[in-house]
Amino acid sequence: MNRKLKLWELNRVDENTFKHQKKFPVIVVLDDIRSFNNVGSFFRTADAFNIEKIYLCGITPQPPHRDIQKTALGATETVEWEFRESIVELITELKIEGKTICSIEQVEKTLLLNQIDELKASTNVLIFGNEVHGVNQAIIDLSDYIIEIPQFGTKHSLNVGVCAGVVLWEFVRHRKINK
């Protein structure tokens, strides 16, 4: 017999507890993401992996919006977020604060996701770019690392929301196991 498990059976915390619990030292930056559904997916994934914060930059849609809520399922209420018009100013500020800036992108010289143990032990800022154009070159130039997901099929790209799930899991897994 199949039955749905209750939150307490799944060891889930309530919203208030979630907001006050210690977060993984990961910040997500969305740069010019176009899709409301992708934004909602980021919020839901950020909640699942207990990350510090999401920054929405440029044309990235902001909550509240029903199309974001459709995929976020309330995570816009649990995950801390902030809108910043200029990603360059934001990344410059985060670098000054000593955070490690990581663009998730495919370029000539990258660090493969399975090699992130080479990263400095600080708060990692993970930048995800536009669904068509990727991460802006100016941001790649400001990045400490460019991280690429190894792929083995004929398509060499993933939906940005799917990419987020893979990358965030690896960062959280790495932190949880190695700390």
C-alpha positions as CSV (number, residue, x, y, z in Angstrom):
1,M,0.0,0.0,0.0
2,N,1.4,3.4,-1.0
3,R,0.6,6.4,1.1
4,K,1.9,10.0,1.3
5,L,4.3,10.6,4.1
6,K,3.7,13.5,6.5
7,L,6.3,16.3,6.9
8,W,7.4,15.0,10.3
9,E,7.8,11.5,8.8
10,L,10.2,13.0,6.2
11,N,12.2,14.9,8.9
12,R,11.1,18.2,7.3
13,V,11.2,21.4,9.3
14,D,8.5,24.0,9.3
15,E,8.9,27.4,7.6
16,N,9.9,29.3,10.8
17,T,12.5,26.7,11.8
18,F,13.8,26.7,8.2
19,K,14.2,30.5,8.2
20,H,16.3,30.4,11.3
21,Q,18.5,27.3,10.8
22,K,22.1,27.6,9.7
23,K,22.4,27.6,5.9
24,F,25.0,26.1,3.6
25,P,27.5,28.8,2.5
26,V,26.1,29.0,-1.0
27,I,24.6,32.0,-2.7
28,V,22.8,31.8,-6.1
29,V,22.8,34.7,-8.6
30,L,20.4,34.6,-11.5
31,D,21.5,36.8,-14.4
32,D,18.8,37.7,-17.0
33,I,16.9,34.5,-16.6
34,R,13.8,34.9,-18.8
35,S,11.5,32.1,-17.7
36,F,9.2,32.5,-14.7
37,N,9.1,28.7,-14.3
38,N,12.9,28.5,-14.2
39,V,13.0,31.2,-11.5
40,G,10.4,29.2,-9.5
41,S,12.5,26.1,-9.9
42,F,15.6,27.8,-8.5
43,F,13.6,28.9,-5.4
44,R,12.3,25.4,-4.8
45,T,15.8,23.9,-5.3
46,A,17.4,26.5,-3.0
47,D,14.9,25.6,-0.3
48,A,15.6,21.9,-0.8
49,F,19.3,22.5,-0.3
50,N,19.1,25.1,2.4
51,I,21.2,27.7,0.7
52,E,21.9,31.3,2.1
53,K,20.3,33.5,-0.5
54,I,19.2,34.1,-4.1
55,Y,20.0,37.3,-6.0
56,L,17.8,38.1,-9.0
57,C,19.5,40.4,-11.5
58,G,18.7,42.2,-14.7
59,I,15.5,41.0,-16.4
60,T,15.0,38.0,-14.1
61,P,11.4,38.0,-13.0
62,Q,10.7,38.6,-9.3
63,P,8.1,37.2,-6.9
64,P,5.2,37.5,-6.4
65,H,4.0,36.1,-9.7
66,R,1.7,33.1,-10.2
67,D,4.1,31.5,-12.8
68,I,7.0,31.6,-10.3
69,Q,4.7,30.2,-7.6
70,K,3.6,27.4,-9.9
71,T,7.1,25.8,-9.7
72,A,8.4,27.4,-6.4
73,L,5.5,25.9,-4.3
74,G,5.9,28.5,-1.6
75,A,9.7,28.6,-1.5
76,T,9.7,32.3,-2.3
77,E,8.5,32.7,1.3
78,T,11.2,30.6,2.8
79,V,14.4,31.4,0.8
80,E,15.9,34.8,1.3
81,W,16.2,36.8,-1.9
82,E,17.0,40.2,-3.2
83,F,16.7,42.0,-6.6
84,R,19.8,43.8,-7.9
85,E,19.6,45.6,-11.2
86,S,23.4,45.5,-11.9
87,I,25.1,42.1,-11.6
88,V,28.5,43.7,-12.1
89,E,28.0,45.9,-9.0
90,L,26.7,42.9,-7.0
91,I,29.6,40.6,-8.0
92,T,32.1,43.3,-7.2
93,E,30.6,43.7,-3.7
94,L,30.6,40.0,-3.1
95,K,34.2,39.7,-4.2
96,I,35.2,42.5,-1.8
97,E,33.4,40.6,1.0
98,G,35.8,37.6,0.3
99,K,33.2,35.3,-1.3
100,T,34.4,32.9,-4.1
101,I,32.7,33.8,-7.4
102,C,31.8,30.8,-9.6
103,S,30.1,31.1,-13.0
104,I,28.4,28.0,-14.2
105,E,29.2,28.0,-17.9
106,Q,31.0,26.3,-20.7
107,V,34.2,28.1,-21.8
108,E,37.7,27.1,-22.9
109,K,39.2,26.7,-19.4
110,T,36.8,25.3,-16.7
111,L,36.8,23.5,-13.5
112,L,34.7,20.4,-13.8
113,L,31.9,20.1,-11.2
114,N,33.4,16.8,-9.9
115,Q,36.6,18.8,-9.0
116,I,35.2,21.4,-6.8
117,D,37.3,20.3,-3.8
118,E,39.9,22.7,-5.3
119,L,37.7,25.7,-4.4
120,K,38.6,27.9,-1.4
121,A,36.6,27.1,1.7
122,S,34.5,30.2,1.8
123,T,31.0,31.2,0.8
124,N,30.5,30.2,-2.9
125,V,28.6,32.4,-5.2
126,L,27.1,30.4,-8.0
127,I,26.1,32.4,-11.1
128,F,23.6,31.1,-13.6
129,G,23.0,32.9,-16.8
130,N,20.4,33.5,-19.5
131,E,18.8,30.5,-21.0
132,V,20.1,31.4,-24.5
133,H,23.2,33.5,-24.0
134,G,24.5,32.0,-20.8
135,V,26.6,34.0,-18.3
136,N,27.6,37.5,-19.4
137,Q,31.3,37.7,-20.5
138,A,31.9,40.6,-18.0
139,I,30.8,38.3,-15.2
140,I,33.0,35.4,-16.4
141,D,35.9,37.8,-16.4
142,L,35.2,38.7,-12.7
143,S,34.8,35.0,-11.7
144,D,37.3,33.1,-9.6
145,Y,36.2,29.9,-11.2
146,I,34.2,28.8,-14.2
147,I,32.5,25.5,-13.4
148,E,31.2,23.1,-16.0
149,I,29.0,20.0,-15.6
150,P,30.6,17.1,-17.4
151,Q,28.2,15.8,-20.1
152,F,28.5,12.7,-22.3
153,G,25.6,12.8,-24.7
154,T,25.0,14.6,-28.0
155,K,23.5,17.7,-26.4
156,H,26.0,19.7,-24.5
157,S,23.6,21.9,-22.4
158,L,21.0,21.5,-19.8
159,N,17.9,23.5,-18.9
160,V,19.2,26.1,-16.4
161,G,16.8,24.8,-13.7
162,V,18.1,21.3,-14.1
163,C,21.6,22.6,-14.1
164,A,20.9,24.3,-10.8
165,G,19.7,21.0,-9.2
166,V,22.9,19.2,-10.3
167,V,25.3,22.0,-9.2
168,L,23.6,22.8,-5.9
169,W,23.4,19.1,-4.9
170,E,27.2,18.7,-5.6
171,F,28.1,21.8,-3.6
172,V,25.9,20.8,-0.6
173,R,27.1,17.2,-0.8
174,H,30.7,18.3,-0.9
175,R,30.3,20.7,2.1
176,K,28.3,18.2,4.1
177,I,30.7,15.3,3.6
178,N,33.9,17.3,3.8
179,K,33.0,19.4,6.9
